[in-house]
Amino acid sequence: MKTRLLLFFGLIMAQSLFAQQRTCGVHEATQAILNDPTQSAIYLENKARFEEEYQRVLSNLNRNGNVTNAANAITRIPVAVHYTTSSASLATATSGTNLSLRNCLIALAQTQINILNADYNATNADLNLWTNSQTGSSQFFPGVGIGDMDIQFEIATQNHPLGSGLAEGQPAVTFGYNFGAGQNRDANWTGYFNIVVRSLSGGILGFSPLGPPLNGFGVTIDNNYFSSGTGCSGTGSGSVIPTAPFNRGRTLTHEFGHFFNLDHTFDGCDGANCASSGDSVCDTPQTDTETYECPAADATFSTCTGEQVLTMNYMDYVDDACMYMFTTGQATRMTAWLNTVRSQIRPNALSDNSFVKNNFKIYPNPNKGTFTIEFKELLTDYSVEVFDITGRVVFENNYNENADLSQNVVLQNTTRGVYFVNVKTGNTIVTNKIIVE
Ligand SMILES: [Zn+2]
């Protein structure tokens, strides 16, 4: 008996060693705010304004059938990235290993920003796991639509906080800065969407408070789960190496979901009113049990209603490769939070000249496979890539910055449907959706 018990525990330990499970600290991070009388008052006041805005957006939604943010504009989100465990000497390096490491970490941050932009605008290539007409998981979730936020995360480049040591035009990426003296908020970085890269303990991959005001709060993420690719090896604790199965940058997609006031999809089962119980979003099935690893799309059932659980949602606990969508209901709730804090976003942190979604347009859209890309500002060479919903590339070309600021693109042999247009310049990728009819 004793031997069998030991064997049993041995198996459990082996399993937990080989299959690491996602854990996040949203509730602890939120409770920490509530424990601080000054911050609690500011937080609760912001939360009350959010609740009012959420009801307003929901009632508009009921009247109009869809939700759009003001004038269909893209909201630009100024981001600052803080590598707290890197050596502060990286900031001033002009040559050698330290310069290479700094450049690597800046590029790694941009890769993470590109992942956030794809995930929050529903232009992630693996969305075909949901939409594919034969095998897509959407077949198990009738009536559930994809959330698309119309936002553009950008690393801030100008009017940096005093004392940051950053020069005008440099990206807002800090090295060895003791953000918030170890706390989750740093008043110097008020008005930013802060990303704090730290070494976390206790198996937590990352954490964010739930829908905070923009007075210096950040989303915190462990060194091993930030961004994607081969990472950047520094000396000891300065290394940032994306580690499977959380190596596709989705931990930050999940944590920013909390920052934008989304709770876990498994947050409760009370069932009385889906707009105020559980995750307070009506198109995510109610359940109170998280899902780990990578289950088949139709393999997990709700603990309360028995219906299929939306395990592929960014706000569950599955592996990076197995989460690929927000719902329209979640996008509505996030939009209400963004509306609430919009006036708190630091002005002028983003250059008007930076290459952003605002600066190019595609017309006509919808089209018949022929369209024009027109740029307002163009500072470097760029490339254009068009791919379909399955990720198949149907067009690609590189252009010289001296080319016309208006570029005609003709797609050959395309069928009707949704296509994505990637415009790449430097490390930046901006994706737009077009419809070919
Ligand atoms: Zn979480």
Residues whose N, C-alpha, C, O or C-beta is under 5 A from the ligand:
A	BS01	ZN	C24 V26
